[in-house]
Amino acid sequence: MGLGSNIGDRAGNLLLAVRGLIEASFCVKKLSAVYETEPVDIDCDTTFLNMAAEIEAESITPTQMMARLLRIEYLLGRTDKSLKKSRTIDLDLLFYGNEQMNSPFLTLPHPRLHLRNFVLVPLSEIAPGFIHPVLGKDIRTLLEETPDAAEVRRWRPTEAVDAQMTSTG
């Protein structure tokens, strides 16, 4: 799954989302590093923090999983699911194993993940060999072949502090 935030305490929002996953009975198996990216298809100036997670839940359908993710988003202050707006948290179900589905509520695999560096970079960190069930290519190859040239920078929470200390010291 993909996680992103560009409003408020972005890192704190990601942490609260991971905690929300655990509280919603998901097993968080892997977490990527956090990456900073420019907004894509959103009219705003605030950069995003993005990461990927591998999660599991027993005896749950993809639709039920997505409903739980939407509930976590709501609890963390996201009330507008518009694609063109900033967000406290965005939780995207990218894959559900090799399952494929297309409904008004959920499309699996996520239809644009192979076109977005901000998804592919963290995803390639935790699942480089996972084969996209529709495209038939692993995540590493999708990252190499994506037309997206947007920069994805590994985020360090101390960078702002380091910069401040350098300028004053």
Backbone hydrogen bonds in HBPLUS format (Angstrom, degrees):
<---DONOR---> <-ACCEPTOR-->    atom                        ^
c    i                          cat <-CA-CA->   ^        H-A-AA   ^      H-
h    n   atom  resd res      DA  || num        DHA   H-A  angle D-A-AA Bond
n    s   type  num  typ     dist DA aas  dist angle  dist       angle   num
A0053-ALA N   A0001-MET O   2.96 MM  52  5.29 156.1  2.02 144.0 149.2     1
A0002-GLY N   A0092-ASP O   2.86 MM  90  5.00 158.6  1.91 144.1 151.2     2
A0092-ASP N   A0002-GLY O   2.88 MM  90  5.00 166.1  1.90 145.3 150.1     3
A0003-LEU N   A0051-MET O   2.88 MM  48  5.31 162.0  1.91 156.8 154.5     4
A0051-MET N   A0003-LEU O   2.96 MM  48  5.31 149.5  2.06 148.7 151.7     5
A0004-GLY N   A0090-ASP O   2.97 MM  86  5.01 137.3  2.15 137.7 147.3     6
A0090-ASP N   A0004-GLY O   2.75 MM  86  5.01 132.7  1.97 149.3 153.8     7
A0005-SER N   A0049-LEU O   2.98 MM  44  5.45 139.6  2.15 145.2 157.1     8
A0049-LEU N   A0005-SER O   2.90 MM  44  5.45 155.3  1.97 153.1 160.4     9
A0006-ASN N   A0087-ARG O   3.04 MM  81  5.85 174.7  2.05 171.2 171.9    10
A0010-ARG N   A0008-GLY O   2.93 MM   2  5.59 116.9  2.34 112.5  95.6    11
A0013-ASN N   A0009-ASP O   2.74 MM   4  6.01 151.2  1.82 157.5 167.1    12
A0014-LEU N   A0010-ARG O   3.06 MM   4  6.40 153.1  2.14 147.2 153.6    13
A0015-LEU N   A0011-ALA O   2.98 MM   4  6.27 160.8  2.01 150.3 155.6    14
A0016-LEU N   A0012-GLY O   2.84 MM   4  6.08 160.5  1.88 150.6 156.0    15
A0017-ALA N   A0013-ASN O   2.91 MM   4  6.09 146.7  2.02 141.6 151.0    16
A0018-VAL N   A0014-LEU O   2.96 MM   4  6.30 156.0  2.02 150.8 156.5    17
A0019-ARG N   A0015-LEU O   2.95 MM   4  6.25 160.4  1.99 150.0 155.7    18
A0020-GLY N   A0016-LEU O   2.77 MM   4  5.98 149.9  1.86 141.3 150.5    19
A0021-LEU N   A0017-ALA O   2.86 MM   4  6.20 143.8  1.99 145.4 155.0    20
A0022-ILE N   A0018-VAL O   3.15 MM   4  6.50 158.8  2.20 149.1 153.4    21
A0023-GLU N   A0019-ARG O   2.89 MM   4  6.19 163.0  1.92 153.5 158.6    22
A0024-ALA N   A0020-GLY O   2.89 MM   4  6.00 131.6  2.13 137.8 150.1    23
A0024-ALA N   A0021-LEU O   3.18 MM   3  5.06 130.4  2.44  91.2 104.5    24
A0026-PHE N   A0021-LEU O   2.96 MM   5  5.37 157.0  2.01 155.5 152.8    25
A0025-SER N   A0022-ILE O   3.02 MM   3  5.24 146.3  2.14 115.6 116.0    26
A0027-CYS N   A0056-GLU O   2.72 MM  29  5.03 169.3  1.73 153.4 157.3    27
A0056-GLU N   A0027-CYS O   2.91 MM  29  5.03 140.4  2.07 133.1 145.6    28
A0029-LYS N   A0054-GLU O   2.77 MM  25  5.40 145.2  1.89 153.6 164.2    29
A0030-LYS N   A0054-GLU O   3.38 MM  24  4.99 157.0  2.43 129.0 132.0    30
A0054-GLU N   A0030-LYS O   2.88 MM  24  4.99 158.6  1.93 135.7 140.7    31
A0032-SER N   A0052-ALA O   2.92 MM  20  5.31 159.9  1.96 158.6 156.6    32
A0155-TRP N   A0034-VAL O   2.81 MM 121  5.53 171.5  1.81 142.1 143.7    33
A0035-TYR N   A0050-ASN O   2.80 MM  15  5.15 163.3  1.83 154.6 160.1    34
A0050-ASN N   A0035-TYR O   2.72 MM  15  5.15 159.4  1.76 151.5 158.9    35
A0036-GLU N   A0153-ARG O   2.66 MM 117  5.19 160.3  1.70 157.1 161.1    36
A0153-ARG N   A0036-GLU O   3.07 MM 117  5.19 166.7  2.09 157.1 153.5    37
A0037-THR N   A0048-PHE O   2.92 MM  11  5.20 155.8  1.98 141.7 148.8    38
A0048-PHE N   A0037-THR O   2.79 MM  11  5.20 161.0  1.82 160.0 162.5    39
A0065-MET N   A0061-THR O   2.90 MM   4  6.18 156.2  1.96 152.3 159.5    40
A0066-MET N   A0062-PRO O   2.88 MM   4  6.15 160.6  1.92 150.5 155.1    41
A0067-ALA N   A0063-THR O   2.96 MM   4  6.18 153.3  2.03 144.4 151.9    42
A0068-ARG N   A0064-GLN O   3.05 MM   4  6.35 151.8  2.13 145.4 152.1    43
A0069-LEU N   A0065-MET O   2.99 MM   4  6.35 152.6  2.07 147.9 156.0    44
A0070-LEU N   A0066-MET O   2.89 MM   4  6.17 157.7  1.94 153.1 158.7    45
A0071-ARG N   A0067-ALA O   3.03 MM   4  6.25 148.0  2.13 141.6 150.2    46
A0072-ILE N   A0068-ARG O   3.03 MM   4  6.36 153.1  2.10 147.2 153.7    47
A0073-GLU N   A0069-LEU O   2.98 MM   4  6.31 160.0  2.02 150.0 155.4    48
A0074-TYR N   A0070-LEU O   2.94 MM   4  6.18 161.0  1.97 148.2 153.0    49
A0075-LEU N   A0071-ARG O   2.92 MM   4  6.18 161.7  1.95 150.8 155.5    50
A0076-LEU N   A0072-ILE O   3.01 MM   4  6.22 135.6  2.22 144.0 155.8    51
A0076-LEU N   A0073-GLU O   3.11 MM   3  5.15 131.1  2.36  96.1 109.6    52
A0078-ARG N   A0073-GLU O   2.93 MM   5  5.28 162.6  1.96 146.6 141.1    53
A0077-GLY N   A0074-TYR O   3.00 MM   3  5.20 158.8  2.04 113.0 114.3    54
A0110-HIS N   A0094-LEU O   2.84 MM  16  4.71 156.2  1.89 135.7 140.0    55
A0099-GLU N   A0096-TYR O   3.03 MM   3  5.51 156.9  2.08 135.0 136.3    56
A0101-MET N   A0108-LEU O   2.97 MM   7  5.04 156.6  2.03 129.0 133.4    57
A0108-LEU N   A0101-MET O   2.79 MM   7  5.04 162.3  1.82 142.3 147.0    58
A0103-SER N   A0106-LEU O   2.89 MM   3  5.23 156.1  1.94 139.9 147.2    59
A0115-LEU N   A0112-ARG O   2.97 MM   3  5.42 162.3  2.00 119.1 124.7    60
A0116-ARG N   A0113-LEU O   3.36 MM   3  5.52 166.4  2.38 113.5 113.3    61
A0119-VAL N   A0116-ARG O   3.10 MM   3  5.49 150.7  2.19 107.8 116.4    62
A0120-LEU N   A0116-ARG O   2.94 MM   4  6.22 172.2  1.95 156.4 158.8    63
A0121-VAL N   A0117-ASN O   2.89 MM   4  5.63 174.8  1.89 151.7 153.0    64
A0123-LEU N   A0119-VAL O   3.13 MM   4  6.11 155.5  2.19 148.5 155.9    65
A0124-SER N   A0120-LEU O   2.76 MM   4  5.73 150.4  1.84 146.3 153.2    66
A0125-GLU N   A0122-PRO O   3.14 MM   3  5.13 136.5  2.34  95.0 107.2    67
A0127-ALA N   A0123-LEU O   2.83 MM   4  5.83 148.3  1.93 155.2 164.8    68
A0130-PHE N   A0127-ALA O   3.21 MM   3  5.46 163.9  2.24 111.5 116.5    69
A0140-ARG N   A0128-PRO O   3.07 MM  12  4.89 160.8  2.10 142.2 136.1    70
A0139-ILE N   A0130-PHE O   3.07 MM   9  5.88 130.7  2.32 145.4 158.1    71
A0132-HIS N   A0137-LYS O   2.84 MM   5  5.52 172.6  1.84 147.3 144.9    72
A0136-GLY N   A0132-HIS O   2.79 MM   4  5.23 145.0  1.91 146.8 152.1    73
A0142-LEU N   A0138-ASP O   2.97 MM   4  6.33 159.8  2.02 154.4 160.9    74
A0143-LEU N   A0139-ILE O   2.93 MM   4  6.18 154.4  2.00 152.3 158.5    75
A0144-GLU N   A0140-ARG O   3.07 MM   4  6.39 155.5  2.13 145.1 151.8    76
A0145-GLU N   A0141-THR O   2.94 MM   4  6.12 145.1  2.06 149.2 158.9    77
A0146-THR N   A0142-LEU O   2.92 MM   4  5.82 119.7  2.29 143.3 155.8    78
A0159-GLU N   A0156-ARG O   3.14 MM   3  5.62 166.4  2.16 117.7 121.8    79
A0162-ASP N   A0158-THR O   2.75 MM   4  5.94 166.2  1.77 164.3 168.6    80
A0163-ALA N   A0159-GLU O   2.92 MM   4  6.08 163.0  1.94 151.7 155.7    81
A0164-GLN N   A0160-ALA O   3.03 MM   4  6.17 154.9  2.09 141.7 148.6    82
A0165-MET N   A0161-VAL O   2.91 MM   4  6.14 160.8  1.95 155.3 160.1    83
A0166-THR N   A0162-ASP O   2.97 MM   4  6.13 153.8  2.04 148.5 155.7    84
A0167-SER N   A0163-ALA O   3.08 MM   4  6.24 155.1  2.14 145.1 151.0    85
A0168-THR N   A0164-GLN O   3.14 MM   4  6.30 136.1  2.34 141.0 152.0    86
A0169-GLY N   A0165-MET O   2.83 MM   4  5.58 132.1  2.06 141.4 152.3    87
